[in-house]
Amino acid sequence: MSPPPFFIVGSARSGTTSIARILGAASNVYLLVEPMPNLNIETRLMMDGRLEDPVAVLRGTVIKRVETGHGPSRIYGEKNVTLGPFLKYLHDAVKCKIVFIHRDGRDVARSMIDWHTQKFGNIYRECGELPPLARPALESAAALPVHHDTSDYSRPRPPVGSALWHDWPHLSRFEMCSYYWSTINELFLDQIEQLPRESWTAIDYTNPSPEELLRVADFCGLRGLARQEVERMLGQRINSLEDRGVSSSSATLQPAWEAWDGGLRRNFDRLAAATMRRLGYYRGSPRDWAPPSYGKWWSRHDAGLEWYEWMYQSRRRMHEDFIAWVRALERAGQGIASLADFGCGLGVGYADAFRDRRYIGLDLSARNVEWCRHNRSNPLHRYACVDFVVDGIGETADVVSSSGTIDNAYDVDAFVQSMIRASSGWIYFTCYRGWFPDLREHRYSWDEKTTCFYNDISPRRIRSVLERAGCTEVDIRPMATGRSDVRYETRVIARVPVKPAHETGSIRAAAE
């Protein structure tokens, strides 16, 4: 018995064309990529609840293609991104298999913007943004009047009367693309979950492997695909801008999500976070914005005590300012019995300065923590290896500080919020990369070599986070470094709101 026909579905820019070309190299398949008619108009009508007879539409188009192309010696396959609302009807009619392709929505939103500005210029044409278009995109958009653009018409819009419908004219194209990715993937997920489990499979095309492609080929009953050939085709980056003959400089492309500023992050999450969780890209924590390799270099880095002493000396003025600030609090009658240090390294400087009180050094590097435990014997001091942004430290300390670690954090706002949660009195931190008073949003830059971010911190955004959390006596200012490379660092001090009694106490137990 011949295997059933199959359909490759997924959102635009998710890899559907790539996998279609690869599976199309099998010896027993007849695979079409977006054959006409492709249901651009019908899929929009279906999503809007305005298509009266979807089965009749399928009989006159897709089912007719299956009947013509499928046979005992070849399997019919079709790739189309407009089949989402029709999957259950299609399965009921031809007992097909479904291959659902999905990709990290942040990558898709970025790719759609590049597709718009560099190649076609027709993604959500009603958008009020008018970014400069590359010549191919400008010519393509000019050659296709809006009222003939069924491809753009096929993309979902918010339901009439909904809150997002009212906001739609004011959204950026990036926000519209984020909405598209979320809405289309929710549609596909809702559809395939109504089908028998053995009739569909899913593949994450964010970083596809040859083995995953061969698994899908086996699911579809395809023969004649060799691993080496699949790997070669994956390396060609099928249907990328380069593959489509578009040459673009990095300066004209949308940045990868690791370089999005805080505003882009929040806008994407507002529209797509629920779908990111449903597809498994998010786990519901700030670490969702940490690349998989985050922190790995630091876990292997073994510069030794000399390097950390050099680091301390290079920013000595900042460290001395913090120590003097703690002493001033004490002279003013505020007892500082405990301090927590987010990103303690080897405890250089602070282990000595605070030798007469509880000092909790927290670091992502297990190597650093083990060194401190073996070489710093003060019974008042404890060291712990934790991701303090996500896991917290269990209890609270009178002062929670951090010296330059936030500049390398994967989520600056979450870092600050974690400091607030861990403190029963004050937070104090410095940002070593400089003073950026004009930034409205934190500016992130990812470095795969050192597996961390290098962030330019927005003082006004920090103030907003602190004030929304109820902090008072907020003091954010530039601090002269005495150096020529970075003349000013950013210093932040704030008193945290009083916590209920059950939330306060020593962090000794958590650190141990």
HELIX and SHEET records of a PDB file:
HELIX    1   1 THR A   16  LEU A   23  1                                   8    
HELIX    2   2 ASN A   40  MET A   47  1                                   8    
HELIX    3   3 PRO A   54  ARG A   59  1                                   6    
HELIX    4   4 VAL A   62  GLY A   69  1                                   8    
HELIX    5   5 GLY A   84  PHE A   86  5                                   3    
HELIX    6   6 LEU A   87  VAL A   94  1                                   8    
HELIX    7   7 GLY A  105  TRP A  115  1                                  11    
HELIX    8   8 HIS A  116  PHE A  120  3                                   5    
HELIX    9   9 ARG A  135  ALA A  142  1                                   8    
HELIX   10  10 VAL A  146  HIS A  148  5                                   3    
HELIX   11  11 THR A  150  TYR A  153  1                                   4    
HELIX   12  12 ALA A  163  ASP A  167  1                                   5    
HELIX   13  13 TRP A  168  HIS A  170  5                                   3    
HELIX   14  14 ARG A  173  ILE A  192  1                                  20    
HELIX   15  15 ARG A  197  SER A  199  5                                   3    
HELIX   16  16 PRO A  210  CYS A  220  1                                  11    
HELIX   17  17 ARG A  227  GLY A  235  1                                   9    
HELIX   18  18 SER A  250  THR A  252  5                                   3    
HELIX   19  19 TRP A  257  ALA A  259  5                                   3    
HELIX   20  20 GLY A  262  ARG A  278  1                                  17    
HELIX   21  21 PRO A  286  TRP A  289  5                                   4    
HELIX   22  22 LYS A  296  ARG A  300  1                                   5    
HELIX   23  23 GLY A  304  SER A  314  1                                  11    
HELIX   24  24 ARG A  316  ARG A  331  1                                  16    
HELIX   25  25 TYR A  350  ALA A  353  1                                   4    
HELIX   26  26 ALA A  366  ASN A  375  1                                  10    
HELIX   27  27 PHE A  388  ASP A  391  1                                   4    
HELIX   28  28 ILE A  406  ASN A  408  5                                   3    
HELIX   29  29 VAL A  412  ALA A  422  1                                  11    
HELIX   30  30 PRO A  459  ARG A  468  1                                  10    
HELIX   31  31 ALA A  501  GLU A  503  5                                   3    
HELIX   32  32 ARG A  508  ALA A  511  1                                   4    
SHEET    1   A 5 VAL A  29  VAL A  33  0                                        
SHEET    2   A 5 ILE A  75  LYS A  79  1                                        
SHEET    3   A 5 PHE A   6  GLY A  10  1                                        
SHEET    4   A 5 LYS A  97  HIS A 102  1                                        
SHEET    5   A 5 TRP A 200  ASP A 204  1                                        
SHEET    1   B 7 HIS A 381  CYS A 385  0                                        
SHEET    2   B 7 ARG A 358  ASP A 363  1                                        
SHEET    3   B 7 SER A 338  PHE A 342  1                                        
SHEET    4   B 7 ALA A 397  SER A 403  1                                        
SHEET    5   B 7 SER A 423  CYS A 431  1                                        
SHEET    6   B 7 TYR A 488  ARG A 495 -1                                        
SHEET    7   B 7 THR A 472  ALA A 480 -1                                        
SHEET    1   C 2 TRP A 446  ASP A 447  0                                        
SHEET    2   C 2 CYS A 452  PHE A 453 -1                                        
END                                                                             
